Amino acid sequence: MKKFNKLFLFLFLSLVFSSCSTSKEYAIDWTEIRNELQPMINMLEMGLYTDFLNTYVDPRLVHLQGGASSMLADFDATKRSELLTTLKQAKEIQPFIDTEKKIATFDGENFIRPLAFQKIGDRWYLINNANQIEGN
């Protein structure tokens, strides 16, 4: 009976400790993306739109659109204002995290549309839609 108790205790503790430890590869700390929101806001408020697109939009999307300069034509004052408002609102809430695709999505009652970011390498990039980028 004593052997059974020790075995049970060992299995129980193994289960507890294995569920507590997470690999950095699979764990996503949502505060990482929250810390990026203020620099994004600052860049938009300073009018650095091309720099914003080059820094915070998925580079694959920027490339597909012909570069940040080409994207700038579609990033009009209305879209910039909506994004700025949404970024400020996102600072106040916790995102939904899809750990498999490494996507953080902010959505709230007053959001015009969800705000989604994907982690590529060590950086978080803004994506238009959480279903836009597959296969990461």
DRENFIFI-667998 format. One line per 3 residues: for each residue x, y, z of C-alpha. Coordinates in nm, 4 decimals. Last residue first. Layout:
N
X:Y:Z; ...
//
This chain:
136
0.2673:3.0050:-3.8841; 0.0611:2.8466:-4.1630; -0.2093:3.0979:-4.2274
-0.2153:3.4761:-4.2448; -0.5457:3.6461:-4.3203; -0.7682:3.4518:-4.0810
-0.7106:3.6922:-3.7896; -0.7923:3.9812:-4.0204; -0.6122:4.2969:-4.1166
-0.2823:4.1888:-3.9636; -0.0702:4.3997:-3.7313; 0.2680:4.2517:-3.6586
0.4160:4.1253:-3.3328; 0.7895:4.0625:-3.3330; 1.0243:3.7876:-3.2113
0.9793:3.5531:-3.5059; 0.6400:3.6329:-3.6508; 0.3814:3.7003:-3.3835
0.0482:3.7853:-3.5378; -0.1661:4.0815:-3.4429; -0.5414:4.1278:-3.4749
-0.7687:4.4250:-3.4068; -1.1345:4.3308:-3.4282; -1.3587:4.5718:-3.6185
-1.5209:4.9047:-3.5318; -1.4456:4.8324:-3.1674; -1.6905:4.9777:-2.9159
-1.7989:4.6466:-2.7600; -1.4530:4.5031:-2.7644; -1.2170:4.2966:-2.9704
-0.8437:4.2455:-2.9421; -0.7021:3.9484:-3.1278; -0.3602:3.7985:-3.0542
-0.2366:3.5490:-3.3119; 0.0420:3.2952:-3.2664; -0.1282:3.0497:-3.5057
-0.1327:2.7658:-3.2511; -0.1340:2.9977:-2.9497; -0.4570:3.1707:-3.0532
-0.4730:3.4447:-2.7904; -0.7883:3.6469:-2.7208; -0.6726:3.9898:-2.6163
-0.6884:4.1472:-2.2701; -0.8489:4.4891:-2.2536; -0.7582:4.8522:-2.1790
-0.4723:4.8986:-2.4248; -0.7040:4.7754:-2.6993; -0.9155:5.0911:-2.6681
-0.6181:5.3116:-2.7579; -0.5337:5.0850:-3.0520; -0.8959:5.1023:-3.1710
-0.8997:5.4825:-3.1674; -0.5700:5.4980:-3.3585; -0.6924:5.2409:-3.6092
-1.0160:5.4310:-3.6730; -0.8245:5.7583:-3.7163; -0.5759:5.6023:-3.9576
-0.8575:5.4400:-4.1537; -1.0444:5.7703:-4.1842; -0.7296:5.9665:-4.2727
-0.6394:5.7294:-4.5573; -0.4321:5.4127:-4.5479; -0.5217:5.3144:-4.9067
-0.2635:5.5475:-5.0599; -0.0147:5.4464:-4.7904; -0.0154:5.0856:-4.9086
0.1837:5.1766:-5.2186; 0.4417:5.3624:-5.0109; 0.4565:5.0709:-4.7660
0.5621:4.8271:-5.0345; 0.4027:4.6657:-5.3395; 0.0952:4.5235:-5.1653
0.2416:4.1725:-5.1552; 0.5577:4.3083:-4.9893; 0.3607:4.4922:-4.7216
0.1574:4.1758:-4.6630; 0.4692:3.9646:-4.6200; 0.6182:4.2321:-4.3934
0.3215:4.1986:-4.1539; 0.2352:4.5568:-4.0611; 0.4011:4.7143:-3.7575
0.7353:4.8576:-3.8629; 0.7030:4.9272:-4.2355; 0.3408:5.0404:-4.2022
0.4234:5.2633:-3.9048; 0.7278:5.4096:-4.0811; 0.5064:5.4968:-4.3778
0.2501:5.6521:-4.1430; 0.4815:5.8643:-3.9300; 0.2107:6.1210:-3.8538
0.3292:6.1830:-3.4970; -0.0022:6.0506:-3.3606; 0.0415:5.7343:-3.5668
0.3922:5.6743:-3.4301; 0.2821:5.7408:-3.0737; -0.0105:5.4995:-3.1003
0.2160:5.2256:-3.2334; 0.4693:5.2948:-2.9544; 0.1792:5.2680:-2.7064
0.0489:4.9368:-2.8445; 0.3782:4.7468:-2.8351; 0.3633:4.6889:-2.4585
0.0183:4.5277:-2.5006; 0.1722:4.2883:-2.7539; 0.4305:4.1658:-2.5051
0.1717:4.1707:-2.2249; -0.0058:3.8900:-2.4086; 0.2710:3.6468:-2.3128
0.2478:3.3637:-2.5593; 0.3646:3.0242:-2.4449; 0.4322:2.7677:-2.7162
0.7928:2.8475:-2.8033; 0.8651:2.9699:-2.4511; 0.7900:2.6134:-2.3348
0.5486:2.5907:-2.0507; 0.5880:2.4624:-1.6978; 0.2826:2.4450:-1.4769
0.1146:2.1500:-1.6512; 0.4293:1.9407:-1.6225; 0.4608:2.0268:-1.2546
0.1074:1.9172:-1.1706; 0.1242:1.5965:-1.3736; 0.4580:1.4968:-1.2267
0.3255:1.5742:-0.8785; 0.0269:1.3436:-0.9313; 0.2379:1.0662:-1.0800
0.4863:1.0814:-0.7898; 0.2065:1.0931:-0.5314; 0.0355:0.7910:-0.6906
0.3625:0.5997:-0.6979; 0.4347:0.6881:-0.3367; 0.0823:0.5884:-0.2323
0.1048:0.2583:-0.4251; 0.4394:0.1762:-0.2678; 0.2886:0.2361:0.0792
0.0000:0.0000:0.0000
//
